[in-house]
């Protein structure tokens, strides 16, 4: 394609894309009236654009998509030394950090005085728990007992206040 054709091709594409100014559009139409090859090129470009818009886009088959995804992996250049890959470099860099963390997290053995102090604190905690258990038990017993007493008292009071006779009194 020569320089003349490329100039017209750019203008034709701009016309079809709606990017050509009104003045340039009129100039192109005027030129196409005199140049039958240019007119045919405009018509063919328009028909091609219409045909492309009518084409449905279909999804590629799964096997083709899989093969296309594998292409970059197949053509990836293998590093000279496998341990210089970024994942291995990061793994080797993490090893000292893991060693330091494990050594810092390792529990130290407590001294005899720390053990004795912990036992005393534990005994005090158990004493407080026992006292809390006793007090809580009394509160529950008192609350439940009072609730039961109120329920019984209310039902007895209703029976006493009721003017109707009980079933045993009716039989007598």
C-alpha positions as CSV (number, residue, x, y, z in Angstrom):
1,X,0.0,0.0,0.0
2,X,1.4,3.4,-0.9
3,X,1.4,6.6,1.0
4,X,-1.6,7.9,-1.0
5,X,-3.7,4.8,0.1
6,X,-2.6,5.1,3.7
7,X,-3.8,8.7,3.8
8,X,-7.2,7.8,2.5
9,X,-7.4,4.7,4.7
10,X,-6.8,6.8,7.8
11,X,-9.6,9.3,6.7
12,X,-12.0,6.5,5.9
13,X,-11.4,4.9,9.3
14,X,-11.9,8.3,11.0
15,X,-15.2,8.7,9.0
16,X,-16.5,5.3,10.1
17,X,-15.5,6.0,13.7
18,X,-17.2,9.4,13.7
19,X,-14.0,11.2,14.3
20,X,-13.8,13.1,11.0
21,X,-14.8,16.8,11.1
22,X,-17.7,18.0,8.9
23,X,-15.3,19.9,6.6
24,X,-13.0,16.8,6.2
25,X,-16.1,14.6,5.6
26,X,-17.3,16.9,2.7
27,X,-13.8,16.9,1.2
28,X,-13.7,13.1,1.4
29,X,-17.1,12.8,-0.3
30,X,-16.1,15.3,-3.0
31,X,-12.9,13.3,-3.6
32,X,-14.9,10.0,-3.8
33,X,-17.1,11.5,-6.5
34,X,-14.1,11.9,-8.8
35,X,-12.1,8.8,-7.6
36,X,-14.0,5.5,-8.1
37,X,-11.3,3.5,-6.2
38,X,-11.8,5.8,-3.2
39,X,-15.6,5.5,-3.4
40,X,-15.3,1.7,-3.6
41,X,-12.9,1.7,-0.6
42,X,-15.4,3.7,1.5
43,X,-18.2,1.4,0.5
44,X,-16.2,-1.7,1.3
45,X,-15.0,-0.3,4.6
46,X,-18.6,0.5,5.6
47,X,-19.8,-3.0,4.5
48,X,-16.9,-4.6,6.5
49,X,-17.9,-2.5,9.6
50,X,-21.5,-3.6,9.3
51,X,-20.4,-7.3,8.8
52,X,-18.2,-7.1,11.9
53,X,-21.0,-5.6,14.0
54,X,-23.2,-8.5,13.0
55,X,-20.7,-11.2,14.0
56,X,-21.6,-12.8,17.3
57,X,-18.8,-13.2,19.8
58,X,-18.5,-16.8,20.9
59,X,-16.6,-18.1,23.8
60,X,-13.6,-20.2,22.9
61,X,-13.8,-23.9,23.8
62,X,-12.4,-24.8,27.2
63,X,-9.6,-26.9,25.7
64,X,-8.4,-24.0,23.6
65,X,-8.6,-21.6,26.6
66,X,-6.6,-24.0,28.6
67,X,-3.9,-24.4,26.0
68,X,-3.7,-20.6,25.6
69,X,-3.2,-20.1,29.3
70,X,-0.4,-22.7,29.2
71,X,1.6,-20.8,26.5
72,X,3.3,-18.3,28.9
73,X,4.3,-21.1,31.3
74,X,5.8,-23.2,28.5
75,X,7.9,-20.3,27.2
76,X,9.0,-18.9,30.5
77,X,12.7,-19.1,30.7
78,X,14.0,-21.3,33.4
79,X,16.4,-19.7,35.8
80,X,20.0,-20.8,35.8
81,X,19.9,-22.0,39.4
82,X,16.5,-23.2,40.7
83,X,17.1,-21.9,44.3
84,X,17.4,-18.3,43.0
85,X,13.7,-18.2,42.1
86,X,11.9,-15.5,44.2
87,X,9.9,-18.0,46.2
88,X,13.1,-19.8,47.3
89,X,14.9,-16.6,48.1
90,X,12.0,-15.5,50.3
91,X,11.9,-19.0,52.0
92,X,15.6,-18.8,52.8
93,X,15.2,-15.2,54.1
94,X,12.4,-16.3,56.5
95,X,14.4,-19.1,58.1
96,X,16.4,-16.9,60.4
97,X,13.3,-15.1,61.4
98,X,11.6,-18.4,62.3
99,X,14.6,-19.5,64.4
100,X,14.7,-16.2,66.3
101,X,10.9,-16.3,66.9
102,X,11.1,-19.9,68.2
103,X,14.0,-19.1,70.5
104,X,12.1,-16.1,71.9
105,X,8.8,-17.9,72.3
106,X,10.4,-20.9,74.1
107,X,9.2,-20.9,77.6
108,X,11.8,-20.4,80.3
109,X,11.7,-22.7,83.3
110,X,10.3,-20.8,86.4
111,X,12.4,-20.6,89.6
112,X,11.4,-22.3,92.8
113,X,10.2,-18.9,94.3
114,X,8.0,-18.2,91.3
115,X,6.5,-21.7,91.6
116,X,5.8,-21.1,95.3
117,X,4.3,-17.7,94.7
118,X,2.0,-19.1,91.9
119,X,0.8,-21.9,94.3
120,X,-0.1,-19.3,97.0
121,X,-2.0,-17.2,94.4
122,X,-3.8,-20.2,93.2
123,X,-4.8,-21.2,96.8
124,X,-6.1,-17.7,97.4
125,X,-8.1,-17.8,94.1
126,X,-9.6,-21.2,95.1
127,X,-10.6,-19.8,98.5
128,X,-12.4,-16.8,96.9
129,X,-14.1,-19.2,94.5
130,X,-15.4,-21.4,97.4
131,X,-16.7,-18.3,99.3
132,X,-18.4,-17.1,96.1
133,X,-20.0,-20.5,95.6
134,X,-21.4,-20.6,99.2
135,X,-22.8,-17.0,98.9
136,X,-24.3,-17.7,95.5
137,X,-25.9,-20.9,96.7
138,X,-27.5,-19.1,99.6
139,X,-28.8,-16.4,97.3
140,X,-30.3,-18.9,94.9
141,X,-31.8,-21.0,97.7
142,X,-33.3,-17.8,99.3
143,X,-34.7,-16.6,96.0
144,X,-36.1,-19.9,94.8
145,X,-37.4,-20.6,98.3
146,X,-39.2,-17.3,98.5
147,X,-40.6,-17.7,95.0
148,X,-41.9,-21.1,95.9
149,X,-43.4,-19.8,99.2
150,X,-45.1,-17.0,97.4
151,X,-46.6,-19.3,94.8
152,X,-47.9,-21.7,97.5
153,X,-49.2,-18.8,99.6
154,X,-51.0,-17.2,96.7
155,X,-52.8,-20.4,95.7
156,X,-53.8,-21.1,99.3
157,X,-55.1,-17.6,99.7
158,X,-57.2,-18.0,96.5
159,X,-58.7,-21.2,97.8
160,X,-59.5,-19.7,101.1
161,X,-61.1,-16.6,99.7
162,X,-63.1,-18.6,97.2
163,X,-66.7,-19.0,98.3
164,X,-67.3,-22.2,96.4
165,X,-67.0,-25.5,98.3
166,X,-64.3,-28.0,97.5
167,X,-65.3,-31.4,96.0
168,X,-64.9,-33.1,99.4
169,X,-67.2,-30.6,101.1
170,X,-69.9,-31.2,98.4
171,X,-69.9,-34.9,99.0
172,X,-70.5,-34.6,102.7
